[in-house]
Amino acid sequence: MTGLRWCRRTTVTIAEELCALGIVISPNTVAKLLHQMGYSLHVNAKMIASSSSPDRNQQFEYLTDVRRKFQRRHLPIISVDTKKRELVGNFKNPGQRWDQQARRVLDHDFRTDSSGVAIPYGIYDVQHNRGALVVGVDHDTPAFAAHSVALWWEREGSLRYPGSDEILILADTGGSNGYRTHAWKTELQAQLVNAFRLSVTVAHSLSHRRVQVESHRASAVLTDIAQLGR
């Protein structure tokens, strides 16, 4: 038996295998001996970094520079992202609360048992350290993402930043607000730029591997910056 096969066995199985070889030992003793030798159960740990792009640091330096320019002028900066789609209904969710007994929920999360879905779109106001959540009930589309930002600006942003005619949007590269999604840009143009006469700058923070593949497409220092004029 190879070492790899031994390390994947339970203490009961190891004890049985040793007994078959003439070594009488109990599973508890096997566990004690393994611990004495410094062994314990482990899962894989993601700690080995992949090769890094030589321009990786420039991306973040440029993002920081863009943010500082907006901060110095006291202009709005928001970070946006769509969160995990959730079923609406009597389903189990992480977390605890004080109660006299556990709340009874369904034992399986089937879509047919739900009353609908909730798609949370998060908007974080960097300057004021405030968050907002717009919940959709259909699909995560660029139109929904742009509508969420426009709704935030109409109800909160325009009140916090009166007179501001520019806004910086920080987003990742995927989903409804991805840098390759043309509809995201056209929807921002229609729902934010044209509707509120705003100049919108969208900064996409590229992922590690996408930086290497798409470096020749990104502007200047590997950050996709899309400016939508008024």
N, C-alpha and C positions, 0 to 999 in steps of 0.2 A: 504494500500500500504506500502510495507516495505521500509526501508531506502535505501537499495541497488537499488530498482527500481527507487526511486526518484533521486538518484545521476546519473543515466544513462539517464535521460530525458533532452530534450532541454528546454531552458527557455520558449519557446512558449508552449510546451506540459505541463510544470509545471503550467503556467498561466491558461491554459485551464482546468487542473485538479482542480486547486484552485477555479476557477469560478464555476465549477460544484458543489463544496462544499459550495458555497455561499460567497466565498471570491473574490471580484472583484479586479483584479490586472493585470497590463500589463507585457509583457515579459521583457521590459526594466527595470521595477521596480524590477522584480524578479532577474535580473542580478545584479542590484545595491545592493540589499539586500544580495545576495550571496557573493559579493565582500566585503561588510562591515563585514560579519561574517568570512572572511578569506578563502572563497572557490574560487577555480578557476579550469579550466579544466586541468587535468593531464593525462599523460600516465604512464604505469608501468616503474619503474626505477630499473635497475639491480644493486643493491647495497648490497645485502646480500651474503656474501661469504660462499661457501660450506665448509664442514669440510676439513681441510688441512692435508696432509700426514706429519708425523713427520720428514720425510727425505726430504721434499720439499726444504728446504733451502740448503741442501747439494748438490743438483743437480746444483744449480746456483753457489755455491761456487766452485764446481769442474769445471764447464764451464769457470768461470773466471780464475781459475788457469791454465787451458789448454791454454786459449787465451794469458795469460801473458807470458807463456813459449815461445810461438811462437813470441810474440812481442819483448821479450828480445833478441831473436836471429834474429830479423828483417826478419822473414819468412812470406810468404803470408797467409793472413786470408781472406776468402770470406764468405759472407752470401748469400744464394741462396733461391729463392722462385718463384713459378709460379703465375702470376697474373691472374685476371679474363679474360676469353675468350671474345673477342670483335668481333662484326660483322663489316666487312669492307664495307662501302658504305655511302650513304647520309642519315645518321641517327643522331638523337639527342644525344648529349653528354653533361655532366655537364661542367660548365665553362662559362666565358664571354669574349668578346673581343670588342674593340672599332670599331664601324662600323656605317654607316649612317642608316642602317636598319637591322632588324634581318635576318639571313640567313634562307632560306626556306629548310626544311628537310622533310623526309617522316613522316607521322603521326603514323605509326606502324613499329616496328622493326621485320620484317619477314625475316627469313633466305633466302627465295626465292628471296628477293629483294637485297640481298647482293652479292658482287663479291667474297666473301670468308670470312674466319675467320682469326683472328690474335690471337696468343697465346704468350703473353709476358713472357719471363723468365728473371727475374731480378738477377743480380750479383753485389754485393756491396763489394768493396775492403776496408776493415776496416782500414788497415794501411795507405792508401793514401786518404781515404775519397772520393773515386771515384765510380761511378756506371756505369754499362753497361746493355744493354737490347738486348736480342736475341729474335727475333720474329719468331715463328713457324706458319705454315699454315695448319697443319693437326690435330694431336692429341698430348696431353701432355703425353708423354711416358718417361720411364727411359732412353731410347736411346737418345731422344731429350734433356733431362736434362743433361746427361753426355756430349753430343756433344756441348751443350752451354758452359759448363765449359771448355771443351777442346779448343773450339774456342776462349774463353776469354784468356786462358793461352797462346795460340799460338800468338794472336795478341796484347795482352796487358800485361798479367802477366809475361811472360818470359822477357819482356823488362824492366819492373819495378823491377823485382827481378832476375837479372842475376846471374847465379851460384847457385840459390836455387834448392834444390832437395827434398823439403818437402812442403806440403801445408795443411792448415786446412780449412775444409768446414763446415760451420754452417748451419744446416737445421732444419726444423720442422719435425713432425712425419708422415705427410700425403702426399698424392699426388705422383707424379712421383719420388720424392727423399725421400720417406718415409723409416723408419728404417726396416719395414717388407718386403720391395720390394727387392727381391733377384736380379732382373734384374738391379736395380740401382747400386748395388755393382759390378756386372759382367761387366756392361757397363763402369763404372769408371776404372775398371781393364784394359779393352781393349783400351778405348779411351784416358785415361789420364796416367795411370801407365805404361802400356807397350809402349805406343806411345812416351811418353816424359821422361821415366825413373824417374818418381816422386814417392815419398812415400806420400800417401794420408791418412789423418786422417779425418774421418767424425764424427761430434758431433751432435747428435739429441737432441734438447731440447724438452723433453716430456711435454705433456699437463697435467693440474692438475689432471684430473680423470685417465688418463693413467698411471700417476706415481703410483697411488694407486693399479691399477690392474696389472701393469707389473713390479712392483718393484723387484720381485724375478727373473726376466729375465735380467734386466739391470745390467751392470757391476759395481761393487764397490759401487758407490754412485748414482745409479739410473739415470745415463746418458748413453745412448747407444753410445758407441765409437767403430767404426769400422776402423781398420787400414789395409790399403792395401799396402803390401810391394812391393818393386821393383823386 
